[in-house]
Every structure is written in structure tokens, then in C-alpha cells.
Amino acid sequence: RRRRCGTSKADMNASEAYFTDGVTMGTDGIFMGAFGNFRRAQAQATVKAFEPLKTEVMSAEVEAYLTEDRCIALDVVTRNKIGMQRCWADRNKTEQDSVIVFPTIVRGEVKGQKMRRLKEKVMWKTANGVNALFGFDNIVGQKEIIIVEGEIDALSCETAGFTNVASVSSGAGNESWLKFENTFEILTKADKIYLAADCDAAGDASAMRLAEIFGYMKCFRVTWMDGCKDANEVLVNHGADGIRKGIRNAKMSKPSGMPDLENNKAEAMDLLEGRMDEECYKG
């Protein structure tokens, strides 16, 4: 590109516009006039504030899905301020679908929202919301904390009587929520952390990472009964007692390769007396 009106190469390069998530950068350089008069404008970043979407009164269809299909107690739905919206189910806008809105509440205020379509499992978040646990306020100051992998699972545990429960908002394998405000400190101060992620490879890996961060002695892995993948499957198939049993029977986390000493007294004695095979310490 040719320079005009004595502008420097740096000024020319600064005339690009950049865009990032939640931040819009203004154009740094602008050419004006027939003779190429150049006016330089300073780049400014404007961070957009979170604006919660307005929700509608919950329809009978959505209420039935939560309370009958998913067996969530209605008072739990109300307490967590679960709402709904409507969206087009197809590009031609010929059919509407209901959308469940799960709010992220921090110190009593809605700071983010996650949506889930009713007819198919499609989920998304509102722009500029905080990356915090769903149920963040539930775990503040708690000595025992339950971490699950989905909003429905958190509501399921609460239906079973556990109010000290929170859910990750982006699935297993993403621990960026630990960076939100004092989340890390809250979990560090807890005496016990029940890791109730889904019972699959991703959930196991996530539970192991959290146990490595906060300590194996305070982290207990929850495995659900009869091959159930998550807390809601347990609630639907075995009721609230099934969830309570799963939490009660959670086992202390242990490093990969460490034997299950809780159920093997012989190996425990070998370990204490220094007779354990070196292979047990690998992993």
C-alpha cells in the first residue's frame, strides 16, 4: 500500500479493525477526502454488559417435562428461578419450540443464562454472562460440596435434599469456572468435595483432575447405581433414595494405579509393611 500525506508505516498498519468475543475495537485509521486526507482515531474497546433475557411464565409443557419426565420437585424449579422462552424450531419459522432457561445466580443476581431446547438437546448461552457454576450461591461457605455435570443433575440432587450442590456449565473437561471470583477458595476451604460428574470417561477424567487439584483425601468420587450415567437417571429410575445412597457410598479418590485399600485389608497391610509391588505406584 502507498503512504499518503506523510503517514508512517505504523499508521498504515494501524488502520485495521479487530474483533474479539465481547469486545469491539474501533478502526484505528480512516482515509478521508479526494486527496487522501488522513485522520487517525484512537482504538477503543467497548465491553458489553450482560443483559438477562426476559423469560415467560412457564408453560404446562415445560413444567411437565421437568416435574414428570425428569422428576424434579416443583419447589426446586421455583427456588432456582428456572424460566422459559420460545424460539423457532426451523429456519423457515413454521414451528416454535420451548426453551428452558437456567440462570447463573451469583449473590442473588442473575449473571448468566444457559438455554436448552425442549424437543432436542441443543444448548447455548447468553452473551457476556459469567463463567460460574450453576448453583454458585448454594456452595458458598459449605463444608461439604457436591459438583455435578449438568443443571438437571444439580436440580435432581436438590430434589433429593442436597442444597449444597452446583453444576459445571460447559461439561466435563473444562475447569475454567475455577477462575471465577473466589470459587477456588470456596472449594479449598471445604472439608469434603463429592465429585458426581457423569459416569463415563470424560467424567472420570474430570473428577481425577479436580482430585489432583484439591487433594485426594477430601475428594470423593460418586458412582451411580445400576449403570446409571448421572444423577437424573438415578432420580428417574430409583428415586431420591437412590441419589442419597450414591452420595453416601462415594469413595475417596485415589491416584491412578493405587489399589483400592478400602476393600482389601491384605494390600493395606502390605503397603504399611513395605511389601507393596512398585507397579502400584505408577500412573
N, C-alpha and C positions, 0 to 999 in steps of 0.2 A: 504493500500500500504506500502511496505517495504521501509525504508530510505536507501540511498546509499551514500557512500563517505562522511559521516558526515553531510549531508544536514539536515536542520531543517524542522520541520513540516510545518512551514510557507513557506519555499522554495518549498516544495512539492505542497502545495495548490496553490502556485503562478504559477504553470505550466499550468493553464487553459487558454484558449483563449476566448475572449468575442467579440461580435459583436453588434453594435448599428447602428441606422439609420445615414448614412453619416459619420460614424466613424468606422474605423477598428483597433482593438487592436492586437498588435503582441503577440506571445507566450512568456510568461514570463520565463518559464523554459524549457530546452531541455536536454534530456539524449543522450549521445554520447558514442560510443565505446563498445567493448565486455564486459568490466569490469564496465560499467555503469558510465564512467567519466561524471561528471555533469558540464554543463556550463550555467550560468544564464544570460539571456538577458533582459534588461530593456524594459518594455512595453511602446510602443509609439503609440500615436493616430495620424492618418493622416486624416484631414478633407478635403474632396474632394470639389474642387471649382465648381461652376455652369458653365456648358458649354452649351450654347444655341444650339438647334438643327437647322441645316440648313433647310430652307424652300424653296419650289419650287415656280415658277410663278403660280399664282392662275389659276386653270382651269376654263373653261366656266361653268362646272357643279357646282363647289363650288360658283362661283360668282353669278350664277343664284339662288342658294339656299339662299344666304344672301340677295341679292337685290330684288329678285322676290318673293320667298316663305316667307321670313322674312321681306321684305320691308325696309331693311337697305340701306341708301344712300351710293353710291359707294365711295364718298369722305370721308365719316365717316370710312368706311372699310380701306381705304388707310391711313388716318390720324392715326389710331390706329395700323397700321402695322400688320393687320391680315394676316396670311400666311396659307400655306397648306403643307401637306406631303401625302405620300401614305403608306398604310400598308396592310398586308394580311387580308382578311375578314374571312378566315377559317384556321384551323390548318393544313390542307393539302396543303395550299398555292396554291390553284387553282384559287382564285379570289381576286382582290385587291379592297380596299376601300379608298376613300379620307378622309383625316383627317384635320379638321380646327385647326389652331394653334393660340391661343390667348396669346399674350405676356404680361407679367407683366413688365411695364416700370417704372423705378424709376430714376428720374433726367436725362431722355433722354436715358437711357441704359436698355437693356433687362436683367432683373434679375430673370426671371422665365417664364415658359410656361405651358399652360394648353391645352390639346388636346381633341377634340371631333370628334368622327367618324360621317361621314355624313349619312350613311344608318341606323344607330341605335344609340340611345342615350347612348353611352359608353364614359366615360371621364376619363382622368388620367393626372398626372403632371410629368414634368421632375424632375429628382433627384436634390437635393441641391438648388432648387430655393427658393427665399424669400417668406415668408408668408405675402404678402402685398395685398392691394386692387388692383383689375384690374381698371386702371384709376387713380392710386395714384397721378400722376402729375397733373391731372385735378382739384384736390380739394385743392392743396397747396395754402394757402393764401386766400381762398374763404370765404366770409361771409355767403353765403348760399350754402349748400351742399346736394346733393341727393344721398342716398345709396340704391342700388337695390340688387337683389339676384342672378343675373346671368349676364354673359358677353353680351349675346344677348339683355338683358333688358337695360344694360348700353348703348349699341350701338343704341337701339331704342330711348332712351331719347335724345341722342345726335342728332339723325336724326330729332327730334322734336325741336332742337335748344338749348338744355341744355348741355353745355360743362362742367358744374360743377358737374359731376356725376361720381360715382365709384361703383364697384360691389364687394361684398364678393366673395371669390374664393372657399369656401368649403360649401356653402349652409347655410341656416338659422340654428341657434343654436350653431354655432362655432364662437366665438368672439375673437379667438386668434390673429387675424390680428390687433387688437388694440395694441398689444405689439410691432409691427414693428416700429422701429425708432421713429419718432415724430407723428405718426398717432393720438394718443390720444390727443396730444397738438393741432393738426390741428382742430380736431372736437370740442375741448373745446373752442377754440377761435372763432369758427363760431357763427353767430347770430341766424341762423336757420338751422336745420337739417331735411330734408324731408326723412322719413322712408318709402321707397317704396318697401319693401320686398313683396314676393308673398302673395296674399290674401287667406291664409289658416292658420291652427292652428299653424304651425311651424313659419310662417312669422309673425303672430300676437305676438307670444311669444318672438321672436327675437326683434321686434320693441319695445315691452314693456321693455325688458331688457336694450336696448340702451337708452330709455327714462328715465329709473331709473338712469342710469349712468350719462347722460349729462343734465338731468333736463327736466321735463315735459313742462316747459314754452317755451323752444327753440326747442322741437322736435314735428314734425307734421306728423301724420300718413296719408299716401296716400292710399285711397281705389279706385280701378279702376271701371269704369262704366260697367253696364250691366252684372255683374257677371264675368268679365274678371279676370283671375288669376294674370297676370303680365303685365308689360309694353309692351312686344312684342305682346301679344294678342290684346291689345288696338290699337297698331300701325297697325296691320294687318286688324282689323275689323272696326276701327274708324278713322284711320289716325293720323297724327301728332297733329291735333287739340284735339283729344281725350286725348292724353298724357298731353298736355298743360292744359286742363281742369282738369284732375286728380290732377296735381301738384297744380294748382291754388285753388282747393277746399279742399286741405288737411286740416285736423282738428288737433288742438293742442292735444297732448297726455294727458291722464289723468290716475290717478291710478285706479286700478281695483275696481269697486264698486262706483266710483264717478259718479254722474249724469251728463248728457250732458247739462250743463248750457247754452251753446251757443244757443240752440234752445228751451230753456224752461225758460222764464223770471220769472215765478211763483216760480220755485225751486230756481232760483238765489236770489230772494228776501227773500225766507225762509232761505237760507243759510246766507245772510247778517244780518238778524234779529234774528238769533239763533234758528230758528224753525225747522231745518233740522233733520230728523229721524237719530238716531245713526247708523242704519243699513247701511246708505250711506257711512259711513267711514270705513266699513270693507272691507278687500280684500288685 
